[in-house]
Amino acid sequence: MGSLIGISISREHCFSKTPVSQVRLLQGLGLEGDVHSAVTVQHRSRVKADPTQPNLRQVHLLHFELLQQLRAQGFAVNPGTMGENFTTIGIDLLSLPLGTLLTVGVEAQVQITGLRNPCKQLDDYQQGLMAAVVDTDIAGNLIRKAGIMARVVRGGLVNLDDAIRVTLPKGRWQRLRRV
């Protein structure tokens, strides 16, 4: 079990999001008041490609452990800085399989849909940040470390410091891919 140490939203498209202490998750939409909350995709590059795509990126989660690593490398990052909605601690988000359910607080639940694909806006914020959140494995495959994406499957009120419970999917697990 982990916990939620950052909640951030933005009403308009921008890189970083504003920290808040509480937010309501809306089933099938996302975070109330956040620009990415909708049934169909809201990320500008995705809208440009096909505005009718389902929104698999309603909630962006990032692990605080990554922020700590980046700070140690000299980057000025805090919860919400990299555009995430939820900053977690104590959960290895990147190792979770597709379809994992995260219960946040008492009732809200999100389902993991894939990996965040880091973009050049990271370097626009601070030069070198994009390279710091990608890596390659021994086989030369790209490793994306900039968090995961999810959709809201059960709404509810979420508060800073809420516990996060992980429910792994039944059956054969699928690795996360970028969404």
N, C-alpha and C positions, 0 to 999 in steps of 0.2 A: 504494500500500500504506500502511496505517495501523498503529496499534498500540493495545493494550489497556492503559490506564493506571489503570483502576479495575475491581474486581470486587466486587459487593455482593450479599448475600442476607439474607433474613429468614425465620425459621421461623413467624412469625405476621403477621397483617394489621396493618400499620402504615405510616406514610407513608415514612419513611426506612429504608434498609437498612444493614446492618453491613458495612464493608469486610473482605474476606478476601484472601489472597494467591494462592489457588488454589481451583478448583472443578471438579467433574466434571459435564459435560453428559450428560444421559441422552436417548437418541434417542426422539423422540415425546413427551417429558415436559417437559423443561426443566432447570433447575439443581438438582442434588442438594442437598436440605436447604432449598430455597426454597419458601415457601408457595404460590407460583403454579405449581409443577411438577405437571402432571397432563395427562391426555389431554383432559379436558373443562375448560372455562373455570373459573377460580378467582377472578377479580376479583368482589368482592361484588355490585356493581351488575349485572354480566352474569349471575351465578348467579341473582340474584333474577328477572331477565327470562326466562331459560331455562337451567337447569343442564346441559342436554344438549348445548349448543353446543360445537363443537370448540375447543380452546384454541389460538387464533392469537396469544396473548399470553404465550407461555412465557418469552421473554427480552425485556427492555426495554433498548434501547441508546440512549445519549445522548452527544452529541459534546461534548468538553471545551471546544471553542471557544464553545459556548453558555454554559457555566459561567463562562468568562472574561468574556463580555459582561455576564452578570448581576452578577458581582462588581463590574464597573466601574460598574454602576448602584446599587451599595450592598447587594445581596442577599448573605446569608451562605449560600453553596452550595458543596458539595464533592462529589466522587464518592460516589454513593449517597444523597445528601441528598434528591433528587427521586424516589427510589424505583426508580432504574434498577439493572439488574444489571451491565451493562457500560458503562464510560465509555471512549469511544474518542478518539483524536486522529489527525488527518491524513486523515480520510475525510469527505466531504460526505454524511452519512447521508441528509439530507432530499431530496437530488436523485436518489437511487438508485431504480430502478424496482421495481415489484412482482416478487417471485420471485428477486431478486438473492441469490446465495449468498455468504456470508461464511465463509471458512475461518479459524478462530481457533486459532493455535498449529499444532501438527503435524497433527492429524486432525479436531478438532471442526468441525462445520459447521452454520450456522443459515441459514434462508431467510427473507427479509423478507416479512412479511405485511401491513404497513400502518403508518400513523402512530399514535402515541399521541395519544389525545384528552385534553388537559389537563382537570383537574377542580378543583373548589373546594377540595380539600385543599391545593392550592398556596397559596391565600390563608390557609388555616388555619395553615400553616407560617410564612408571612411575607406580610403584607398587600401586595398589588400584584404578587405573583409571577405569578399567572395572566395578568394583562394583559401582563406582560413576555414571556410565551412564546407569545403569539398576535399576529397582525398581519393586515392585509388587503392584498390586491394592488390594482392600479389599477381592476380591475373590481368590487371590493368583496367578493371571495371570501376566506374565512377561510384564513389560513396558520397551521398548527400547527407550532411549533418545538420541542416538548418531547420529541423523540426518535421512535424507530421501534420497532416490535414485530417479533418473529420467532419461529419455531418451530425446534426442534432436529431436523435431518435426519440428522446423524451425531454420535454421542456421542464423548466423549474428555475428557482432562484439559486444563484451561486454566489458564495461569499469568499473573500480572501481568507486563506488558511483552511478552506474546506479540505476534507480528506478526498482522495481519489482512489476508488477501488477498480481493479482490473479484472475483467472477465474474458478469458481467452475463448476463441471460437471453437466449436466442436468440429471433429473431423480433421482432414488434412489441412495444415496451415499453408497460407500463401505469403511469400515475402512481399514487403511493401515496394511499390514502384511509384515513380513520380506521378502526380496528378495536377 
